[in-house]
């Protein structure tokens, strides 16, 4: 599944978005330690055609192109939903495939 589609499912799919607070997004950020930055998924304000917007610690909205996303990770389960350059065998489940106490299918670390 493409990065944009994964982000949109976390935002809009009623069966999945209740778990969105468990996720972090890591992306290339020049000048940061290891040139990477990790944010809480809840900081994302918009997902557009080729980038997403998030609010940083100063309250400013920052634009990040999708090609800079390195991973999307569930921090509670310590699993990855997306890793750049890898094609997980399992993707997000189809609509209505998640039970009340279940979470999206993910790839193990």
Residue, then its C-alpha position, 0 to 999 in steps of 0.5 A: x500500500x502506498x504511503x498516502x493510502x496508509x496515512x489516509x486509512x489511519x485518518x478516515x477509516x472508522x475501524x482503524x482511526x481509533x488506533x491512530x494515537x498509537x502510531x509515529x511517523x519517521x521521516x528524513x529531516x535535514x539537520x536533525x540527529x541522524x537526519x531523521x525526525x519522528x512525530x506522533x501521528x496525531x500531529x498530522x493535520x492534513x494529507x494532500x496529494x504529495x505531502x502531509x502537514x504537521x504541527x511542530x513543537x513551536x506550533x508551526x505547520x510543516x510540509x513533508x513530502x511523502x518520499x521523505x517518510x521512512x516508516x510508520x510504526x505502532x509504538x505500543x506493539x513495536x511493529x511497523x505498518x510501513x517501512x520505506x523500500x520494503x513491501x510488507x506481506x500484510x497490509x492494512x486489513x480490508x474495511x470492517x475487518x478489524x474487531x472491537x479489540x483488534x488493531x491493523x495488521x502490521x509487519x513485525x520488526 
